């Protein structure tokens, strides 16, 4: 039932994504291609083992594409990187066992598929299909979270070259899997705030701060919290079709 529900949510999202772009064909389609380098920290706590953890090294690299047509837009964001935990690390939790970890490297990847609409000139609302994966290098254990969320974004122009922007997203509940077995559910909140420098009509540079919090609630009664945050720098190339 949960698998069918997840597929239904994704199908609905893709339908909304497609319909959002079927507006006046004579209007230009604006496209943005971007990259980001994030110095994201990773901290949290294991409820079952009673330990806290914090990464001792690592960060993430992100790639994104955004398409806008009139007030409608869609986007895809891919980011990932390796995190080193020299001391305590996130526990590996299944329906039957909890494995305490230390001195491990975790490869984290994230996908966000977004469709939105500018209800006001500089303020939009969007829906977001989010998927994350934590892969442990010591035994190939994989932990996955996916869900459908909502969010809002806004921008403020300071002058001809500089502007500020912010986004907030929230996934109320999504499936949590360990090695492809459903082991519970999770929620997620994300906040990003930054500045954009307009170098030319086609080139943009950005800098800011990004944070994300996730809580994993397992079927066996335990839980985990994960907090990500740090500064980033990025570049975007813009063109029209």
GROMACS elastic network, one bead per residue, 0.5 to 0.9 nm:
[ bonds ]
;  ai    aj funct       b0    kb
    1     4     6  0.51365   500
    1     5     6  0.61403   500
    1     6     6  0.86388   500
    2     6     6  0.61166   500
    2     7     6  0.86364   500
    2   175     6  0.78501   500
    2   182     6  0.88691   500
    3     6     6  0.51325   500
    3     7     6  0.62957   500
    3     8     6  0.86153   500
    3   175     6  0.88990   500
    4     7     6  0.51526   500
    4     8     6  0.61087   500
    4     9     6  0.86523   500
    5     8     6  0.50067   500
    5     9     6  0.61821   500
    5    10     6  0.86523   500
    6     9     6  0.51402   500
    6    10     6  0.62654   500
    6    11     6  0.86121   500
    6   146     6  0.85109   500
    6   147     6  0.75997   500
    6   148     6  0.86691   500
    6   174     6  0.86063   500
    6   175     6  0.81229   500
    7    10     6  0.51010   500
    7    11     6  0.60596   500
    7    12     6  0.85541   500
    8    11     6  0.50494   500
    8    12     6  0.61238   500
    8    13     6  0.85315   500
    9    12     6  0.51344   500
    9    13     6  0.61428   500
    9    14     6  0.87089   500
    9   129     6  0.86980   500
    9   147     6  0.83643   500
    9   148     6  0.69933   500
   10    14     6  0.61876   500
   10    15     6  0.85760   500
   10   129     6  0.73078   500
   10   147     6  0.88270   500
   10   148     6  0.78009   500
   11    14     6  0.51876   500
   11    15     6  0.61771   500
   11    16     6  0.86903   500
   12    15     6  0.50835   500
   12    16     6  0.62645   500
   12    17     6  0.85493   500
   13    16     6  0.51723   500
   13    17     6  0.60792   500
   13    18     6  0.86766   500
   13   113     6  0.88840   500
   13   114     6  0.86955   500
   13   115     6  0.80962   500
   13   127     6  0.77991   500
   13   128     6  0.81473   500
   13   129     6  0.73758   500
   13   148     6  0.82170   500
   14    18     6  0.61385   500
   14    19     6  0.85679   500
   14   115     6  0.88553   500
   15    18     6  0.52114   500
   15    19     6  0.61625   500
   15    20     6  0.85413   500
   16    19     6  0.51089   500
   16    20     6  0.59680   500
   16    21     6  0.88847   500
   16   115     6  0.73702   500
   17    20     6  0.53046   500
   17    21     6  0.69886   500
   17    73     6  0.85218   500
   17    74     6  0.67688   500
   17   114     6  0.77718   500
   17   115     6  0.54493   500
   17   116     6  0.82448   500
   18    21     6  0.56583   500
   18    22     6  0.68792   500
   18   115     6  0.89498   500
   19    22     6  0.52868   500
   19    23     6  0.81476   500
   20    23     6  0.72979   500
   20    69     6  0.87256   500
   20    72     6  0.58131   500
   20    73     6  0.71398   500
   20    74     6  0.79738   500
   20   115     6  0.73419   500
   20   116     6  0.77361   500
   20   117     6  0.79853   500
   21    24     6  0.88621   500
   21    67     6  0.88864   500
   21    68     6  0.80793   500
   21    69     6  0.66648   500
   21    72     6  0.64921   500
   21    73     6  0.72497   500
   21    74     6  0.81021   500
   22    25     6  0.74796   500
   22    69     6  0.89352   500
   23    26     6  0.87789   500
   23    27     6  0.81894   500
   23    69     6  0.75975   500
   23    70     6  0.80542   500
   23    72     6  0.84997   500
   24    27     6  0.57901   500
   24    69     6  0.85836   500
   24    70     6  0.85476   500
   25    28     6  0.78664   500
   25    29     6  0.89430   500
   27    69     6  0.69240   500
   27    70     6  0.72009   500
   28    68     6  0.86315   500
   28    69     6  0.65310   500
   28    70     6  0.79902   500
   28   240     6  0.62776   500
   28   241     6  0.57663   500
   29    67     6  0.67929   500
   29    68     6  0.58255   500
   29    70     6  0.79512   500
   29   239     6  0.85672   500
   29   240     6  0.55041   500
   29   241     6  0.52149   500
   30    66     6  0.81750   500
   30    67     6  0.57151   500
   30    68     6  0.50979   500
   30    69     6  0.63936   500
   30    70     6  0.88623   500
   30   238     6  0.72417   500
   30   239     6  0.59772   500
   30   241     6  0.65641   500
   31    65     6  0.72405   500
   31    66     6  0.57103   500
   31    68     6  0.64671   500
   31   237     6  0.82822   500
   31   238     6  0.57014   500
   31   239     6  0.54665   500
   31   240     6  0.58827   500
   31   241     6  0.77867   500
   32    64     6  0.80833   500
   32    65     6  0.56167   500
   32    66     6  0.51083   500
   32    67     6  0.65433   500
   32    68     6  0.86262   500
   32   202     6  0.88403   500
   32   236     6  0.62586   500
   32   237     6  0.55889   500
   32   239     6  0.66386   500
   32   240     6  0.87357   500
   33    63     6  0.77950   500
   33    64     6  0.59710   500
   33    66     6  0.67147   500
   33   235     6  0.83511   500
   33   236     6  0.54109   500
   33   237     6  0.52139   500
   33   238     6  0.65194   500
   33   239     6  0.87919   500
   34    62     6  0.81984   500
   34    63     6  0.57796   500
   34    64     6  0.51458   500
   34    65     6  0.63025   500
   34    66     6  0.85161   500
   34   234     6  0.70824   500
   34   235     6  0.55029   500
   34   237     6  0.63208   500
   34   238     6  0.87465   500
   35    61     6  0.75149   500
   35    62     6  0.55385   500
   35    64     6  0.63385   500
   35   233     6  0.85649   500
   35   234     6  0.55027   500
   35   235     6  0.55838   500
   35   236     6  0.66645   500
   36    60     6  0.83751   500
   36    61     6  0.58050   500
   36    63     6  0.64713   500
   36    64     6  0.84707   500
   36    79     6  0.86236   500
   36   206     6  0.86845   500
   36   232     6  0.65369   500
   36   233     6  0.56781   500
   36   235     6  0.66903   500
   36   236     6  0.89484   500
   37    59     6  0.80020   500
   37    60     6  0.62784   500
   37    62     6  0.64053   500
   37   231     6  0.85579   500
   37   232     6  0.54979   500
   37   233     6  0.56016   500
   37   234     6  0.63348   500
   38    59     6  0.59092   500
   38    60     6  0.51020   500
   38    61     6  0.60201   500
   38    62     6  0.76566   500
   38   209     6  0.87933   500
   38   210     6  0.84376   500
   38   229     6  0.88159   500
   38   230     6  0.67037   500
   38   231     6  0.59827   500
   38   233     6  0.69009   500
   38   234     6  0.87332   500
   39    58     6  0.74958   500
   39    60     6  0.65953   500
   39    61     6  0.88180   500
   39   229     6  0.78649   500
   39   230     6  0.53252   500
   39   231     6  0.56691   500
   39   232     6  0.62817   500
   40    58     6  0.77202   500
   40    59     6  0.51840   500
   40    60     6  0.66237   500
   40   210     6  0.79370   500
   40   211     6  0.81278   500
   40   228     6  0.60021   500
   40   231     6  0.68023   500
   40   232     6  0.80772   500
   41    54     6  0.76683   500
   41    55     6  0.66578   500
   41    56     6  0.86297   500
   41    57     6  0.83651   500
   41    58     6  0.78868   500
   41    59     6  0.71055   500
   41    83     6  0.88799   500
   41   227     6  0.78064   500
   41   228     6  0.53576   500
   41   229     6  0.52434   500
   41   230     6  0.59496   500
   42    53     6  0.81199   500
   42    54     6  0.57026   500
   42    55     6  0.55033   500
   42    56     6  0.88409   500
   42    59     6  0.89014   500
   42    83     6  0.80636   500
   42   226     6  0.69625   500
   42   227     6  0.56466   500
   42   229     6  0.69866   500
   43    52     6  0.75685   500
   43    53     6  0.55161   500
   43    55     6  0.65406   500
   43    89     6  0.89986   500
   43   225     6  0.82208   500
   43   226     6  0.59304   500
   43   227     6  0.52121   500
   43   228     6  0.66463   500
   43   229     6  0.89256   500
   44    51     6  0.87526   500
   44    52     6  0.57862   500
   44    53     6  0.54443   500
   44    54     6  0.66938   500
   44    89     6  0.87533   500
   44    90     6  0.76419   500
   44   224     6  0.72094   500
   44   225     6  0.50401   500
   44   227     6  0.57881   500
   44   228     6  0.87590   500
   45    49     6  0.89115   500
   45    50     6  0.72556   500
   45    51     6  0.57920   500
   45    53     6  0.59761   500
   45    54     6  0.88630   500
   45    89     6  0.87473   500
   45    90     6  0.73258   500
   45   223     6  0.85980   500
   45   224     6  0.57303   500
   45   225     6  0.54138   500
   45   226     6  0.70500   500
   46    49     6  0.57579   500
   46    50     6  0.55031   500
   46    51     6  0.53036   500
   46    52     6  0.61952   500
   46    53     6  0.79548   500
   46    89     6  0.86226   500
   46    90     6  0.65106   500
   46    91     6  0.65045   500
   46   222     6  0.82206   500
   46   223     6  0.66418   500
   46   225     6  0.70207   500
   47    50     6  0.50791   500
   47    51     6  0.71855   500
   47    52     6  0.88074   500
   47   222     6  0.58851   500
   47   223     6  0.53264   500
   47   224     6  0.58438   500
   47   225     6  0.83506   500
   48    51     6  0.81254   500
   48    91     6  0.84964   500
   48    98     6  0.77564   500
   48   221     6  0.85971   500
   48   222     6  0.55031   500
   48   223     6  0.69816   500
   48   224     6  0.82598   500
   49    91     6  0.78780   500
   49    98     6  0.83492   500
   49    99     6  0.89671   500
   49   100     6  0.70860   500
   51    88     6  0.70535   500
   51    89     6  0.84668   500
   51    90     6  0.87356   500
   52    88     6  0.67518   500
   52    89     6  0.77399   500
   52    90     6  0.82673   500
   53    85     6  0.78065   500
   53    87     6  0.73760   500
   53    88     6  0.50033   500
   53    89     6  0.52071   500
   53    90     6  0.66954   500
   54    84     6  0.89992   500
   54    85     6  0.67822   500
   54    86     6  0.88374   500
   54    87     6  0.79999   500
   54    88     6  0.72990   500
   54    89     6  0.71329   500
   54    90     6  0.89726   500
   55    58     6  0.73685   500
   55    83     6  0.62077   500
   55    84     6  0.56341   500
   55    86     6  0.74542   500
   55    87     6  0.83294   500
   55    88     6  0.86650   500
   55    89     6  0.77430   500
   56    83     6  0.75187   500
   56    84     6  0.56063   500
   56    85     6  0.54471   500
   56    86     6  0.62763   500
   56    87     6  0.82456   500
   57    82     6  0.82890   500
   57    83     6  0.57353   500
   57    85     6  0.71922   500
   57    86     6  0.86488   500
   58    81     6  0.69851   500
   58    82     6  0.55492   500
   58    84     6  0.61392   500
   59    80     6  0.79528   500
   59    81     6  0.57229   500
   59    82     6  0.65283   500
   59    83     6  0.65664   500
   60    79     6  0.63836   500
   60    82     6  0.72438   500
   60    83     6  0.87384   500
   60   108     6  0.83203   500
   60   109     6  0.86015   500
   61    78     6  0.84516   500
   61    79     6  0.54851   500
   61    80     6  0.57060   500
   61    81     6  0.63798   500
   62    77     6  0.70481   500
   62    78     6  0.55592   500
   62    80     6  0.65875   500
   62    81     6  0.89575   500
   62   234     6  0.89086   500
   63    76     6  0.83826   500
   63    77     6  0.59427   500
   63    78     6  0.53139   500
   63    79     6  0.62510   500
   64    75     6  0.72242   500
   64    76     6  0.55306   500
   64    78     6  0.61635   500
   64    79     6  0.84251   500
   64   236     6  0.89281   500
   65    74     6  0.84851   500
   65    75     6  0.55698   500
   65    76     6  0.54263   500
   65    77     6  0.66906   500
   66    73     6  0.71122   500
   66    74     6  0.57437   500
   66    76     6  0.65415   500
   66    77     6  0.85731   500
   66   114     6  0.89090   500
   67    72     6  0.84267   500
   67    73     6  0.54440   500
   67    74     6  0.53106   500
   67    75     6  0.61739   500
   68    71     6  0.71031   500
   68    72     6  0.57183   500
   68    74     6  0.65453   500
   68    75     6  0.86755   500
   69    72     6  0.53260   500
   69    73     6  0.61725   500
   70    73     6  0.79716   500
   70   118     6  0.87559   500
   71   116     6  0.83949   500
   71   117     6  0.55216   500
   71   118     6  0.50151   500
   71   119     6  0.75692   500
   71   120     6  0.88058   500
   71   121     6  0.83632   500
   71   124     6  0.87105   500
   72   115     6  0.77353   500
   72   116     6  0.59848   500
   72   118     6  0.66033   500
   73   114     6  0.82042   500
   73   115     6  0.58429   500
   73   116     6  0.53435   500
   73   117     6  0.62188   500
   73   118     6  0.82619   500
   73   126     6  0.88796   500
   74   113     6  0.76660   500
   74   114     6  0.53688   500
   74   116     6  0.62145   500
   74   117     6  0.87829   500
   74   126     6  0.88336   500
   75   112     6  0.79218   500
   75   113     6  0.59057   500
   75   115     6  0.64927   500
   75   116     6  0.87443   500
   76   111     6  0.73885   500
   76   112     6  0.57585   500
   76   114     6  0.63007   500
   77   110     6  0.79002   500
   77   111     6  0.57396   500
   77   112     6  0.50885   500
   77   113     6  0.66117   500
   77   114     6  0.83739   500
   78   109     6  0.75445   500
   78   110     6  0.58464   500
   78   112     6  0.67428   500
   78   113     6  0.89500   500
   79   108     6  0.83634   500
   79   109     6  0.57559   500
   79   110     6  0.52785   500
   79   111     6  0.67514   500
   79   112     6  0.89868   500
   80   107     6  0.73193   500
   80   108     6  0.53459   500
   80   110     6  0.60846   500
   80   111     6  0.88960   500
   81   106     6  0.84313   500
   81   107     6  0.57347   500
   81   108     6  0.55761   500
   81   109     6  0.66499   500
   82   105     6  0.65897   500
   82   106     6  0.56584   500
   82   108     6  0.61587   500
   82   109     6  0.88275   500
   83   104     6  0.83823   500
   83   105     6  0.54803   500
   83   106     6  0.52069   500
   83   107     6  0.63060   500
   83   108     6  0.75002   500
   84    89     6  0.88439   500
   84   103     6  0.74006   500
   84   104     6  0.60949   500
   84   106     6  0.65758   500
   84   107     6  0.89326   500
   85    88     6  0.65224   500
   85    89     6  0.57570   500
   85    90     6  0.89664   500
   85   102     6  0.65260   500
   85   103     6  0.52714   500
   85   104     6  0.53894   500
   85   105     6  0.61433   500
   85   106     6  0.79882   500
   86    89     6  0.79760   500
   86   102     6  0.63772   500
   86   104     6  0.66772   500
   86   105     6  0.84951   500
   87   101     6  0.84079   500
   87   102     6  0.50683   500
   87   103     6  0.54909   500
   87   104     6  0.83059   500
   88    91     6  0.86720   500
   88   100     6  0.82014   500
   88   101     6  0.62515   500
   88   103     6  0.70802   500
   88   104     6  0.87382   500
   89   100     6  0.76524   500
   89   101     6  0.52531   500
   89   102     6  0.50997   500
   89   103     6  0.73160   500
   89   104     6  0.71285   500
   89   105     6  0.89380   500
   90   100     6  0.75307   500
   90   101     6  0.65229   500
   90   102     6  0.82057   500
   90   224     6  0.78675   500
   90   226     6  0.85942   500
   91    98     6  0.65380   500
   91    99     6  0.55936   500
   91   101     6  0.56193   500
   91   102     6  0.87608   500
   91   224     6  0.83210   500
   92    97     6  0.81067   500
   92    98     6  0.57107   500
   92   100     6  0.66127   500
   92   101     6  0.73075   500
   92   136     6  0.89102   500
   92   141     6  0.75651   500
   92   142     6  0.86580   500
   92   143     6  0.80519   500
   92   178     6  0.80698   500
   93    96     6  0.78924   500
   93    97     6  0.59938   500
   93    99     6  0.63887   500
   93   100     6  0.87583   500
   93   143     6  0.86382   500
   93   178     6  0.70728   500
   93   183     6  0.79661   500
   93   218     6  0.78472   500
   93   220     6  0.88781   500
   93   222     6  0.86955   500
   94    97     6  0.52807   500
   94    98     6  0.63842   500
   94    99     6  0.86741   500
   94   177     6  0.83403   500
   94   178     6  0.60287   500
   94   179     6  0.84793   500
   94   181     6  0.80177   500
   94   182     6  0.85711   500
   94   183     6  0.59850   500
   94   218     6  0.80464   500
   94   219     6  0.85304   500
   94   220     6  0.80543   500
   95    98     6  0.84071   500
   95   178     6  0.86306   500
   95   181     6  0.84633   500
   95   182     6  0.82472   500
   95   183     6  0.55306   500
   95   184     6  0.84113   500
   95   218     6  0.75683   500
   95   219     6  0.63064   500
   95   220     6  0.58084   500
   96   220     6  0.72674   500
   97   220     6  0.86430   500
  101   104     6  0.70893   500
  104   136     6  0.71180   500
  104   137     6  0.68536   500
  104   138     6  0.64344   500
  105   135     6  0.85020   500
  105   136     6  0.61753   500
  105   137     6  0.56199   500
  105   138     6  0.73472   500
  106   134     6  0.61995   500
  106   135     6  0.54400   500
  106   137     6  0.60253   500
  106   138     6  0.86046   500
  107   133     6  0.79978   500
  107   134     6  0.57524   500
  107   135     6  0.50397   500
  107   136     6  0.64440   500
  107   137     6  0.73020   500
  108   132     6  0.73204   500
  108   133     6  0.56685   500
  108   135     6  0.63876   500
  108   136     6  0.88474   500
  109   131     6  0.83498   500
  109   132     6  0.56572   500
  109   133     6  0.53218   500
  109   134     6  0.67579   500
  109   135     6  0.85422   500
  110   130     6  0.74530   500
  110   131     6  0.57745   500
  110   133     6  0.65795   500
  111   129     6  0.79696   500
  111   130     6  0.57540   500
  111   131     6  0.51465   500
  111   132     6  0.63602   500
  112   128     6  0.63217   500
  112   129     6  0.56921   500
  112   131     6  0.66095   500
  112   132     6  0.88149   500
  113   127     6  0.83511   500
  113   128     6  0.56020   500
  113   129     6  0.51226   500
  113   130     6  0.66277   500
  113   131     6  0.88857   500
  114   126     6  0.66345   500
  114   127     6  0.57629   500
  114   129     6  0.64984   500
  114   130     6  0.86529   500
  115   125     6  0.86782   500
  115   126     6  0.54953   500
  115   127     6  0.55949   500
  115   128     6  0.67598   500
  116   124     6  0.66369   500
  116   125     6  0.55708   500
  116   127     6  0.62922   500
  116   128     6  0.86882   500
  116   151     6  0.89102   500
  116   152     6  0.87033   500
  117   120     6  0.87875   500
  117   123     6  0.86225   500
  117   124     6  0.54166   500
  117   125     6  0.58023   500
  117   126     6  0.64445   500
  118   121     6  0.63083   500
  118   122     6  0.68703   500
  118   123     6  0.56873   500
  118   125     6  0.66401   500
  118   126     6  0.87919   500
  118   153     6  0.89542   500
  119   122     6  0.82745   500
  119   123     6  0.64462   500
  119   124     6  0.55964   500
  119   125     6  0.72827   500
  120   123     6  0.51251   500
  120   124     6  0.66401   500
  121   124     6  0.81026   500
  122   153     6  0.81354   500
  122   154     6  0.54947   500
  122   155     6  0.54543   500
  122   156     6  0.72391   500
  123   152     6  0.73203   500
  123   153     6  0.57169   500
  123   155     6  0.68115   500
  124   151     6  0.85096   500
  124   152     6  0.56220   500
  124   153     6  0.53003   500
  124   154     6  0.64360   500
  125   150     6  0.75122   500
  125   151     6  0.57674   500
  125   153     6  0.64653   500
  126   149     6  0.85669   500
  126   150     6  0.57175   500
  126   151     6  0.52408   500
  126   152     6  0.60205   500
  126   153     6  0.80223   500
  126   169     6  0.85662   500
  127   148     6  0.72510   500
  127   149     6  0.57006   500
  127   151     6  0.62357   500
  127   152     6  0.87252   500
  127   169     6  0.85275   500
  128   147     6  0.83344   500
  128   148     6  0.57464   500
  128   150     6  0.57307   500
  128   151     6  0.73689   500
  128   169     6  0.77818   500
  128   170     6  0.85612   500
  128   171     6  0.82352   500
  129   146     6  0.74540   500
  129   147     6  0.59561   500
  129   149     6  0.62786   500
  129   150     6  0.86650   500
  129   171     6  0.87146   500
  130   145     6  0.80051   500
  130   146     6  0.54881   500
  130   147     6  0.55464   500
  130   148     6  0.62633   500
  130   149     6  0.73612   500
  130   171     6  0.79768   500
  131   144     6  0.73192   500
  131   145     6  0.56362   500
  131   147     6  0.66943   500
  131   148     6  0.89381   500
  132   143     6  0.82458   500
  132   144     6  0.56787   500
  132   145     6  0.52377   500
  132   146     6  0.64171   500
  133   142     6  0.67630   500
  133   143     6  0.55548   500
  133   145     6  0.65106   500
  133   146     6  0.88279   500
  134   141     6  0.81561   500
  134   142     6  0.56500   500
  134   143     6  0.50763   500
  134   144     6  0.65072   500
  134   145     6  0.89695   500
  135   139     6  0.87715   500
  135   140     6  0.60582   500
  135   141     6  0.57584   500
  135   143     6  0.65096   500
  135   144     6  0.87199   500
  136   139     6  0.61605   500
  136   140     6  0.51676   500
  136   141     6  0.52600   500
  136   142     6  0.64687   500
  136   143     6  0.86129   500
  137   140     6  0.54316   500
  137   141     6  0.76453   500
  138   141     6  0.79130   500
  140   179     6  0.88815   500
  141   178     6  0.74560   500
  141   179     6  0.62336   500
  142   177     6  0.80995   500
  142   178     6  0.57582   500
  142   180     6  0.78120   500
  143   176     6  0.74093   500
  143   177     6  0.56763   500
  143   179     6  0.61958   500
  143   180     6  0.79292   500
  144   175     6  0.80190   500
  144   176     6  0.57669   500
  144   177     6  0.50127   500
  144   178     6  0.63705   500
  144   179     6  0.78086   500
  144   180     6  0.76860   500
  145   174     6  0.65615   500
  145   175     6  0.57028   500
  145   177     6  0.64108   500
  145   185     6  0.78849   500
  145   186     6  0.70181   500
  145   187     6  0.88042   500
  145   216     6  0.88305   500
  146   171     6  0.89637   500
  146   173     6  0.86949   500
  146   174     6  0.53416   500
  146   175     6  0.56152   500
  146   176     6  0.69683   500
  146   177     6  0.88537   500
  146   186     6  0.84303   500
  147   171     6  0.63642   500
  147   172     6  0.81424   500
  147   173     6  0.64633   500
  147   175     6  0.64839   500
  147   186     6  0.85919   500
  147   187     6  0.82586   500
  147   188     6  0.89712   500
  148   170     6  0.86965   500
  148   171     6  0.60127   500
  148   172     6  0.80810   500
  148   173     6  0.78671   500
  148   174     6  0.71027   500
  149   169     6  0.69205   500
  149   170     6  0.53873   500
  149   172     6  0.67150   500
  149   173     6  0.82855   500
  149   174     6  0.89445   500
  149   188     6  0.86879   500
  150   168     6  0.85511   500
  150   169     6  0.57241   500
  150   170     6  0.56194   500
  150   171     6  0.66802   500
  150   172     6  0.88423   500
  151   167     6  0.72634   500
  151   168     6  0.53495   500
  151   170     6  0.61181   500
  151   171     6  0.88118   500
  152   166     6  0.84143   500
  152   167     6  0.57362   500
  152   168     6  0.54678   500
  152   169     6  0.66194   500
  153   165     6  0.74080   500
  153   166     6  0.56394   500
  153   168     6  0.64439   500
  153   169     6  0.87229   500
  154   164     6  0.84619   500
  154   165     6  0.56018   500
  154   166     6  0.54999   500
  154   167     6  0.65567   500
  155   163     6  0.69187   500
  155   164     6  0.55617   500
  155   166     6  0.64975   500
  155   167     6  0.89416   500
  156   162     6  0.89357   500
  156   163     6  0.55166   500
  156   164     6  0.50987   500
  156   165     6  0.62159   500
  157   160     6  0.75939   500
  157   161     6  0.83857   500
  157   162     6  0.64174   500
  157   164     6  0.63964   500
  157   165     6  0.86763   500
  158   161     6  0.77078   500
  158   162     6  0.55046   500
  158   163     6  0.51253   500
  158   164     6  0.73128   500
  159   162     6  0.54664   500
  159   163     6  0.69475   500
  160   163     6  0.82321   500
  160   198     6  0.77064   500
  161   196     6  0.80293   500
  161   197     6  0.55793   500
  161   199     6  0.69813   500
  161   200     6  0.85873   500
  162   195     6  0.70177   500
  162   196     6  0.57330   500
  162   198     6  0.63017   500
  163   194     6  0.86509   500
  163   195     6  0.57250   500
  163   196     6  0.53198   500
  163   197     6  0.68477   500
  163   198     6  0.82861   500
  164   193     6  0.76602   500
  164   194     6  0.58436   500
  164   196     6  0.62321   500
  165   192     6  0.82227   500
  165   193     6  0.58746   500
  165   194     6  0.56169   500
  165   195     6  0.62446   500
  165   196     6  0.77140   500
  166   191     6  0.74975   500
  166   192     6  0.55309   500
  166   194     6  0.65242   500
  166   195     6  0.88500   500
  167   190     6  0.80104   500
  167   191     6  0.57840   500
  167   192     6  0.52415   500
  167   193     6  0.66246   500
  168   189     6  0.75462   500
  168   190     6  0.56983   500
  168   192     6  0.66252   500
  168   193     6  0.89294   500
  169   188     6  0.81131   500
  169   189     6  0.57300   500
  169   190     6  0.51053   500
  169   191     6  0.66017   500
  170   187     6  0.77439   500
  170   188     6  0.57357   500
  170   190     6  0.64605   500
  171   174     6  0.70755   500
  171   186     6  0.84602   500
  171   187     6  0.54529   500
  171   188     6  0.50193   500
  171   189     6  0.64343   500
  171   190     6  0.89297   500
  172   186     6  0.78399   500
  172   187     6  0.50948   500
  172   188     6  0.67286   500
  172   189     6  0.83852   500
  173   185     6  0.64345   500
  173   186     6  0.55126   500
  173   188     6  0.77365   500
  174   184     6  0.87741   500
  174   185     6  0.54951   500
  174   186     6  0.53571   500
  174   187     6  0.62480   500
  174   188     6  0.86115   500
  175   182     6  0.68702   500
  175   183     6  0.81825   500
  175   184     6  0.65382   500
  175   186     6  0.64804   500
  175   187     6  0.89650   500
  176   180     6  0.89761   500
  176   181     6  0.83057   500
  176   182     6  0.57901   500
  176   183     6  0.58746   500
  176   184     6  0.51042   500
  176   186     6  0.60607   500
  176   216     6  0.73379   500
  176   217     6  0.82495   500
  176   218     6  0.80055   500
  177   180     6  0.53973   500
  177   181     6  0.50758   500
  177   183     6  0.53057   500
  177   184     6  0.69614   500
  177   185     6  0.81147   500
  178   181     6  0.52973   500
  178   182     6  0.65206   500
  178   183     6  0.63220   500
  179   182     6  0.84860   500
  180   183     6  0.89801   500
  182   185     6  0.81568   500
  182   219     6  0.87534   500
  183   217     6  0.84707   500
  183   218     6  0.56508   500
  183   219     6  0.56003   500
  183   220     6  0.79722   500
  184   216     6  0.73574   500
  184   217     6  0.56684   500
  184   220     6  0.82763   500
  185   215     6  0.85790   500
  185   216     6  0.61350   500
  185   217     6  0.54831   500
  185   218     6  0.65544   500
  185   219     6  0.81449   500
  186   214     6  0.68637   500
  186   215     6  0.54713   500
  186   217     6  0.58660   500
  186   218     6  0.84268   500
  187   213     6  0.83466   500
  187   214     6  0.56473   500
  187   215     6  0.56132   500
  187   216     6  0.69894   500
  187   217     6  0.87248   500
  188   212     6  0.71998   500
  188   213     6  0.56799   500
  188   215     6  0.67353   500
  189   211     6  0.84151   500
  189   212     6  0.56428   500
  189   213     6  0.53258   500
  189   214     6  0.65917   500
  190   210     6  0.76425   500
  190   211     6  0.58056   500
  190   213     6  0.64875   500
  190   214     6  0.88012   500
  191   209     6  0.84531   500
  191   210     6  0.58720   500
  191   211     6  0.53402   500
  191   212     6  0.63331   500
  192   208     6  0.74329   500
  192   209     6  0.59328   500
  192   211     6  0.63998   500
  192   212     6  0.86436   500
  193   207     6  0.86787   500
  193   208     6  0.56664   500
  193   209     6  0.55966   500
  193   210     6  0.65055   500
  194   206     6  0.69268   500
  194   207     6  0.55482   500
  194   209     6  0.62147   500
  194   210     6  0.84068   500
  194   232     6  0.89063   500
  195   205     6  0.84350   500
  195   206     6  0.55867   500
  195   207     6  0.55743   500
  195   208     6  0.61646   500
  196   204     6  0.66610   500
  196   205     6  0.57154   500
  196   207     6  0.67596   500
  196   208     6  0.87815   500
  197   200     6  0.89834   500
  197   203     6  0.87210   500
  197   204     6  0.56995   500
  197   205     6  0.51292   500
  197   206     6  0.61126   500
  197   207     6  0.86631   500
  198   201     6  0.72171   500
  198   202     6  0.83674   500
  198   203     6  0.65166   500
  198   205     6  0.67154   500
  198   206     6  0.88456   500
  199   202     6  0.78538   500
  199   203     6  0.55393   500
  199   204     6  0.56925   500
  199   205     6  0.73056   500
  200   203     6  0.51715   500
  200   204     6  0.70562   500
  201   204     6  0.80591   500
  201   237     6  0.89713   500
  201   238     6  0.73727   500
  201   239     6  0.84250   500
  202   236     6  0.79820   500
  202   237     6  0.54380   500
  202   239     6  0.62285   500
  203   235     6  0.74905   500
  203   236     6  0.60019   500
  203   237     6  0.50135   500
  203   238     6  0.64231   500
  204   234     6  0.84329   500
  204   235     6  0.57412   500
  204   236     6  0.50352   500
  204   237     6  0.64889   500
  204   238     6  0.79134   500
  205   233     6  0.76692   500
  205   234     6  0.57911   500
  205   236     6  0.63581   500
  206   232     6  0.81782   500
  206   233     6  0.57591   500
  206   234     6  0.50410   500
  206   235     6  0.61497   500
  206   236     6  0.80623   500
  207   231     6  0.75026   500
  207   232     6  0.56729   500
  207   234     6  0.62884   500
  207   235     6  0.89192   500
  208   230     6  0.85480   500
  208   231     6  0.56850   500
  208   232     6  0.55487   500
  208   233     6  0.67659   500
  208   234     6  0.89239   500
  209   229     6  0.73210   500
  209   230     6  0.56107   500
  209   232     6  0.60532   500
  209   233     6  0.89171   500
  210   228     6  0.80206   500
  210   229     6  0.54729   500
  210   230     6  0.56953   500
  210   231     6  0.63591   500
  210   232     6  0.74045   500
  211   227     6  0.74487   500
  211   228     6  0.54095   500
  211   230     6  0.66073   500
  211   231     6  0.89383   500
  212   226     6  0.81707   500
  212   227     6  0.58236   500
  212   229     6  0.62840   500
  213   225     6  0.74752   500
  213   226     6  0.57483   500
  213   228     6  0.62963   500
  213   229     6  0.86438   500
  214   224     6  0.83272   500
  214   225     6  0.58715   500
  214   226     6  0.51142   500
  214   227     6  0.64840   500
  214   228     6  0.86601   500
  215   223     6  0.72551   500
  215   224     6  0.58086   500
  215   226     6  0.63060   500
  215   227     6  0.87964   500
  216   222     6  0.85562   500
  216   223     6  0.53851   500
  216   224     6  0.50298   500
  216   225     6  0.62695   500
  216   226     6  0.81315   500
  217   220     6  0.86501   500
  217   221     6  0.72660   500
  217   222     6  0.64026   500
  217   224     6  0.67569   500
  217   225     6  0.89042   500
  218   221     6  0.56270   500
  218   222     6  0.54840   500
  218   223     6  0.57223   500
  218   224     6  0.83912   500
  219   222     6  0.74357   500
  220   223     6  0.88039   500
